[in-house]
Amino acid sequence: MTTAESTRDVRDLLGMRTTAARVLVSLYALVCLVLAAFGAEHTSASWPPALAVLVCTFAAFSLITVPGDPLLMPATILLAATGTVSSALVFSVLPVPSPGGIATWPLGMSTVVFTFMCVRGRTLAAWIGLACMIATATFWTYATGQGIGPGLSLSLVNAAPVLMSTFFAFTLRPLAGSIYLLRAMSLQRSAEQAASVAALEERDAQLDRLDSLARPLLERIATGEVLEAGERRAGVLLEARLRDGLRAPALQDPQVVEAADAARRRGVDVVMLDDHGLDGVPPDEQARLRRAVADELDSVSHGSVTVRVLPPGRRALVTILVRGDSVRRIELGKASQGWSHLS
């Protein structure tokens, strides 16, 4: 499973990472602001409702931006306190008896936060937050001489949305996990099938190549007749080419293959090895290095040449050891390093 797949959760199923979700949260913040503005006629000060708007807005944006499934615990604690804090701020400037209705807007807007906390995997914390909000409303009405009845009637109704979201969360969250597990399994099977197809295609290509290169000589040998000197020489060159294909696949470029064949025809002993240092190199860099290898092979008239693609992590990528009248070693590296040949 890829990293992107492993981090998917119920937020993706509900579109909570999308632009539309951010627009909805912005509308939520706007509704809080409008409700606070219309309820301002009942309050004795304007800054507590304004601060309550900020608390609810921060909580709503946290629901769609904070990572983790379930929600991280620090964020969960802050979100659970949304109802208590915002309600206490607004209640502190409301007249007695409570006008109810729009003046107690934090109760309903905080409930929205609690419902989505259930979806984000923090159902118990959402209920604790709701209970604390109900207790805050009840304590305020009791402390102001209104009794506990008005506080309960104002706040208990908000338990219904949280209850519905609880059942929804218990249904949706396991479904989301199953959906993404099945999707990951499907992607893995697709990747395995693609790899199998690629392996089969590569095998067929290698068989076709082997058939075109080796079949004529094998059929000639099967006749039982004595091979001529040129045919024996062609067999030696063919064996060397096939060996290069197995031992140095990264160097199986037409210009390198032709240069190696030409060098062998001149009597040069050519050995090529691949330790996979070119596997992660960009194609243009690989092409430049192969051209350099071909040019070096073309320049050797006798002796031996060993071309090796180094293992990953080395400063150089390819080394060429030439033994002739003298011994010299050439290192080929990335052009971006400011060097390509070291003798």
C-alpha positions in Angstrom: 0.0 0.0 0.0 1.3 3.4 -0.9 1.7 6.3 1.6 -1.2 8.1 0.0 -3.5 5.1 0.3 -2.4 4.4 3.9 -3.4 7.9 5.0 -6.9 7.8 3.6 -9.7 7.7 6.1 -13.4 8.7 6.6 -12.5 12.3 5.8 -12.0 11.2 2.2 -15.2 9.3 2.0 -17.1 12.5 3.2 -15.1 14.9 1.2 -13.7 16.7 4.2 -10.4 17.4 2.5 -12.0 19.1 -0.5 -12.5 22.7 -1.4 -16.3 22.2 -0.9 -15.7 21.2 2.7 -13.7 24.4 3.3 -16.5 26.5 1.8 -19.0 24.8 4.1 -16.9 25.5 7.1 -16.6 29.1 6.0 -20.4 29.3 5.7 -20.6 27.8 9.2 -18.4 30.6 10.5 -20.5 33.1 8.7 -23.7 31.7 10.3 -22.0 32.0 13.8 -21.2 35.6 13.1 -24.8 36.4 11.9 -26.3 34.7 14.9 -24.0 36.5 17.3 -24.9 39.8 15.6 -28.6 39.2 15.8 -28.3 38.1 19.4 -26.3 41.1 20.4 -29.4 43.0 21.3 -29.8 40.7 24.3 -26.2 40.9 25.6 -24.6 43.4 27.9 -21.2 43.3 26.1 -20.1 42.4 22.6 -16.7 40.9 23.1 -17.7 37.6 24.7 -20.0 36.6 21.7 -17.3 37.7 19.3 -14.8 35.4 21.1 -17.4 32.6 21.1 -17.6 33.0 17.3 -13.8 32.6 17.1 -13.9 29.5 19.3 -16.6 27.8 17.2 -14.9 28.8 13.9 -11.5 27.4 15.1 -13.2 24.1 16.1 -14.9 23.7 12.8 -11.7 24.3 10.8 -9.9 21.9 13.1 -12.4 19.2 12.2 -11.3 19.2 8.5 -7.6 20.1 8.9 -6.3 18.2 11.9 -4.8 14.8 10.7 -5.2 11.5 12.3 -8.0 8.9 12.5 -9.3 9.0 15.1 -8.6 12.7 15.9 -5.4 13.4 17.8 -6.0 13.7 21.5 -4.9 17.3 22.0 -7.3 18.4 19.3 -10.1 16.2 20.7 -9.8 17.8 24.1 -10.0 21.3 22.6 -13.0 20.4 20.4 -14.8 18.8 23.3 -14.5 22.1 25.2 -16.1 24.1 22.4 -19.6 23.9 23.8 -18.6 24.8 27.4 -16.4 27.7 26.5 -18.6 29.3 23.8 -21.8 28.9 25.9 -20.1 30.2 29.1 -18.9 33.3 27.2 -22.4 34.1 25.8 -24.3 33.2 29.0 -22.1 35.6 31.0 -23.5 38.6 29.2 -27.2 37.4 28.8 -30.0 38.9 30.9 -32.0 37.0 33.4 -34.4 35.3 32.6 -32.8 33.9 29.5 -34.4 35.1 26.3 -33.7 31.7 24.7 -33.9 31.3 20.9 -31.2 33.0 18.9 -29.5 34.4 22.0 -28.3 30.9 23.0 -26.8 30.2 19.5 -23.6 28.5 20.9 -25.6 25.5 22.0 -26.7 24.6 18.5 -23.5 25.6 16.7 -21.3 23.6 19.2 -23.5 20.6 18.6 -22.5 20.7 15.0 -18.9 20.3 16.1 -19.9 17.3 18.4 -21.6 15.5 15.6 -18.6 15.6 13.4 -16.4 14.6 16.3 -18.3 11.3 16.2 -17.6 10.9 12.5 -13.9 11.6 13.2 -13.8 8.7 15.7 -14.2 10.6 19.0 -17.7 9.7 19.9 -17.1 9.4 23.7 -15.4 12.8 23.8 -18.3 14.3 21.8 -20.7 13.0 24.4 -18.5 14.3 27.2 -18.4 17.7 25.5 -22.2 17.7 25.2 -22.6 16.8 28.8 -20.3 19.6 29.9 -22.3 22.0 27.7 -25.6 20.9 29.2 -24.1 21.2 32.7 -22.9 24.8 31.8 -26.3 25.8 30.7 -28.0 24.2 33.7 -25.5 25.7 36.2 -26.1 29.2 34.7 -29.8 29.0 35.0 -29.6 27.6 38.5 -27.0 30.2 39.6 -29.1 33.1 38.3 -32.2 31.9 40.2 -34.1 30.4 37.2 -33.8 26.8 38.4 -32.4 23.9 36.4 -35.4 23.4 34.2 -34.7 26.2 31.8 -31.1 25.1 31.4 -32.1 21.6 30.6 -34.8 22.6 28.2 -32.4 24.8 26.3 -29.6 22.3 26.0 -31.0 18.7 26.2 -32.5 19.0 22.8 -29.0 19.0 21.3 -28.5 15.4 22.3 -30.7 14.2 19.4 -28.2 15.2 16.6 -25.3 13.8 18.6 -27.2 10.5 19.0 -27.9 10.3 15.3 -24.3 11.0 14.4 -23.3 8.3 16.9 -25.3 5.7 15.0 -24.0 7.2 11.7 -20.4 6.9 12.9 -20.7 3.3 14.0 -22.1 2.5 10.6 -19.9 4.7 8.4 -16.5 4.4 9.9 -16.2 0.6 9.6 -17.5 0.9 6.1 -14.9 3.5 5.2 -12.2 1.2 6.5 -13.5 -1.7 4.4 -13.8 0.5 1.3 -10.2 1.6 1.5 -8.9 -1.8 2.4 -10.6 -3.3 -0.6 -9.3 -0.4 -2.8 -5.8 -1.0 -1.6 -6.1 -4.7 -2.2 -7.4 -4.0 -5.7 -4.5 -1.6 -6.4 -2.0 -4.2 -5.2 -3.5 -6.9 -7.4 -3.4 -4.5 -10.3 0.2 -3.7 -9.6 1.1 -7.4 -9.4 -0.7 -8.1 -12.6 1.0 -5.3 -14.4 4.4 -6.5 -13.1 3.6 -10.0 -14.3 2.6 -8.7 -17.7 5.8 -6.6 -17.9 7.9 -9.6 -16.9 6.2 -11.8 -19.6 6.7 -9.1 -22.2 10.4 -8.7 -21.2 10.8 -12.5 -21.4 9.2 -12.6 -24.8 11.4 -9.8 -26.0 14.5 -11.6 -24.7 13.4 -14.8 -26.4 12.8 -13.0 -29.7 16.2 -11.4 -29.4 17.8 -14.7 -28.6 16.0 -16.4 -31.5 17.1 -13.8 -34.0 20.7 -13.8 -32.8 21.4 -17.4 -32.0 19.0 -19.5 -34.2 21.0 -19.2 -37.5 24.3 -20.3 -35.8 22.5 -23.1 -33.8 20.9 -24.4 -37.0 24.4 -24.3 -38.6 25.9 -26.3 -35.7 23.0 -28.8 -35.8 23.9 -29.8 -39.3 27.1 -31.4 -37.9 29.3 -29.8 -40.5 32.7 -28.3 -39.5 32.3 -24.6 -38.8 34.5 -22.2 -40.7 36.9 -19.8 -38.9 34.6 -16.9 -39.6 31.6 -18.8 -38.2 33.5 -19.8 -35.1 34.5 -16.2 -34.6 30.9 -15.1 -35.0 29.9 -17.7 -32.3 32.5 -16.2 -29.9 31.2 -12.7 -30.5 27.6 -13.8 -30.1 28.4 -15.5 -26.8 30.0 -12.4 -25.6 27.0 -10.3 -26.6 24.6 -12.6 -24.8 26.8 -12.6 -21.7 26.8 -8.8 -21.7 23.0 -8.8 -21.8 22.9 -10.9 -18.7 25.7 -9.2 -16.8 25.3 -5.6 -17.8 21.6 -4.9 -18.8 22.1 -1.1 -18.1 24.7 -1.0 -20.9 22.5 -2.7 -23.5 22.2 0.4 -25.7 22.7 -0.1 -29.5 25.7 2.3 -29.6 27.4 0.5 -26.7 26.6 -2.9 -28.1 28.0 -2.0 -31.5 31.1 -0.4 -30.1 31.7 -3.5 -27.9 31.3 -5.8 -31.0 33.6 -3.7 -33.0 36.2 -3.7 -30.3 36.1 -7.4 -30.0 36.5 -7.8 -33.7 39.7 -5.7 -33.4 40.9 -8.3 -30.8 40.1 -6.3 -27.7 38.9 -8.3 -24.7 35.7 -6.5 -23.4 34.1 -7.2 -20.1 30.9 -5.3 -18.9 29.4 -5.5 -15.5 26.3 -3.8 -14.0 25.9 -3.2 -10.2 22.7 -1.1 -10.8 24.2 2.3 -10.0 22.3 3.7 -13.1 18.8 2.5 -11.9 17.8 5.8 -10.5 19.6 8.1 -12.9 17.6 10.3 -15.3 17.4 8.9 -18.9 19.4 11.9 -20.3 22.2 11.2 -17.9 22.2 7.6 -18.8 22.4 8.4 -22.5 25.3 10.7 -21.9 27.2 8.0 -19.9 26.5 5.4 -22.6 27.8 7.6 -25.3 31.0 8.1 -23.2 31.4 4.4 -22.8 30.9 3.8 -26.6 33.4 6.5 -27.4 36.0 4.9 -25.1 35.4 1.5 -26.6 35.9 2.9 -30.1 39.2 4.4 -29.1 40.8 1.1 -27.9 42.6 -0.8 -30.6 44.2 -3.7 -28.5 44.4 -5.0 -24.9 41.4 -5.2 -22.7 38.6 -3.0 -21.4 36.5 -3.6 -18.3 33.3 -1.4 -18.1 31.6 -1.5 -14.7 28.4 0.3 -13.6 29.1 0.9 -9.9 26.7 0.2 -7.0 24.3 3.0 -5.9 25.8 5.6 -3.5 29.2 5.9 -5.1 30.6 9.2 -6.2 31.2 7.9 -9.7 28.6 6.0 -11.7 30.7 4.1 -14.2 34.3 3.1 -14.3 36.3 2.0 -17.4 39.6 0.2 -16.9 41.8 0.1 -20.0 44.8 -2.2 -20.2 47.0 -1.8 -23.3 50.4 -0.2 -23.7 49.6 1.4 -20.3 46.9 1.1 -17.7 44.4 3.8 -17.2 41.1 4.1 -15.3 38.3 6.5 -16.3 35.5 7.4 -14.0 32.2 8.8 -15.3 29.9 10.7 -13.1 26.9 13.1 -13.2 27.3 16.2 -15.3 25.7 18.2 -12.6 28.6 17.4 -10.3 30.9 19.4 -12.6 32.9 16.5 -13.8 32.5 13.4 -16.0 35.9 11.9 -16.6 38.7 11.3 -14.1 41.8 9.5 -15.4 
